Amino acid sequence: MATVDIEANLASGEARFSTCSADTGGHGTGPTPTIQETELILITVKTKVKPGTADAYLAANRPFLEATRQEPGNKWYEQFRSVDDPDTILTLEAFDDAAAGEAHVNSDHFQQFLVDNQTKPFVAEVPDIIYVDVPDREGWDKMAEF
């Protein structure tokens, strides 16, 4: 069984991204961490911005978006405005594997974002995040119900 830990504390400037699995080997001596290779990491972030600041938030985040898209292990980085609440921004990110995720949080632009987050003045509350580690997947499937 794999466990995944992604942690980003923007206030303190700390970020950590790791994937590991535990195997006690049936001896009860405790888990032995090992890297678990995956083929797709999906991250969705829901950011509530201050009323009327969505355009400014998206503009301030654009350099980070463009830099992330240039990373070798990035599959996509997209941002969308909610159709129900124009002050809610959804960010969808995907990376090849744990190594690509680690490279992302250690990149110069990510580290600079932690120090000088240009989007922070527009954010109303701490964003929500969903992180999913999807084994044996390289990208999108076609929707069977369509």
N, C-alpha and C positions, 0 to 999 in steps of 0.2 A: 504494500500500500504506500502510495506517495503522499507526502505532505508538502505544502508549498507555503512559503513565507514571503510576503512582499510587505515592506514597511516603508512608509515615507512620512517623515515628520517635517513638514515644510517650515514650521516655526523654528525648529532647532537646526535645520539643515542636514539632517541625517537621512540616509536612504539605504535600504538593504534589500536585496532580491536574491532568493535562493530557492532551490528545489532539492529535496532530499527524500530518501526513503529509509525505513528502518527495518532491520532484520536481526532478530535475536539469535537466529540459528537454532532455536529450540532449547537453548541453554539457560535462558533467563538471566543473562548477564547484562541486559540492557541493549538499547538500539545501537547499531553501527551505521552512522550516516554515510550514504553513498549518493553520488549524483544520479538522478533519474533523467535520462534523455527523453525529451518529448518532441513532438513535431509541430505543435502549435500552442501558443500562449495567447489567451484572449483577456483583455482588460477593458472594462466599461466603467467610466467615471461619470457620475451625474453631479453637475455643479449648478447650484442655485446662485444666480447673480443678483445684485441689487437691481430694483426696478429700473428699466430703461437703459441698462448698461451692457446688454448682450453684445451689441455691435462693437463696443469699445473692448470688451473682454476678448472677443474673437480676434480683433485686430492686434491686441497686445500679445495674444498667444501665437499668432501666425509665425513668427520667427522660430519658436520652439517646435511647432508643427512641421515646418519645412525642414528643420535640422533633423528631427526624428525620422522623417520619411527618407532621408538620405543614408540612414544607418544600414549597413549590410544585412542585418538580421530582421529589419522591420518589414512586415508584410503590408501593413496599412496603419494609418493614423488619420482618422476622420472626425469631424465635429459636426453636430447637428443641433438645431434648435427644436425644442419640443413643440409639437403642434397644439398641445393643450395649454402650455405655459411658456410664453416667449422669453421668460427670465430663467429658463432651465436649459442648460447646454449638456448634451450627451457627447462624450468622447469615446470612440471605439478604437482600440489599439490591438495589434497582433504582432507577435514576434515568433521567429522560427523555433526557438528553444530557450532553455534556461541561460545558456551562454549569451544569446542575443539580448535577453532581458538584463543580464548582469552588465553587459557592455553598455546598454542604454542608460542605466542608473549611474554608471561610472563615466559617461560621456561628458565632455566639457560643457555642452549646452545644458545638460541636466543639472550638473553641479552649479552652473551659473544661475539657472532657474531657482535653485534652492536658496541662493544668496540674494538674488535680485529679482524676485517674482513680480513681473510687471502686471500680472493678472490679479494679484491679491487685492488691490483697492476696489475691484469690481465684484468680488465674491461675497455673498451674503452670509454663508455658513460653511462649515467644513464639508467638502464634497464627499459623496458616497462612492464606494468602489466595489466592483465585483471582479475577482480574478479567477480565471478558469484555466487549468492546465489540461489540454486535450491531447491524449496520446494517439498515435497513428492517424494524424490528420495534417494535411499540408495547406488547407485553405477551405474555400466555400464548397458546399454541396448544392445541388439543385433541389428546390422545394418540391417534394413529391405531391403535395396537395394542390398544386397549381395546374 
